[in-house]
Amino acid sequence: MTKNYWNKKGFTMIEMMIVLLIITVLLLIAVPNMVTNNNVAQSKGCDATIHIIGV
């Protein structure tokens, strides 16, 4: 009697681990860029405020 793997429902543990690995890699790439961009935007906002105040 052979097992029919094509009619099963759900995901295997390996499939879930691969998806989590891909999501983790994407986050490791994206998060530092977002933090850097946030710091640059905040710095430019401070520069603009100082320019408006006239200091």
ABEGO torsion letter per residue (X at the ends): XBBBAAABBEBBAAAAAAAAAAAAAAAAAAAAAAAAAAAAAAAAAAAAAAAAAGX
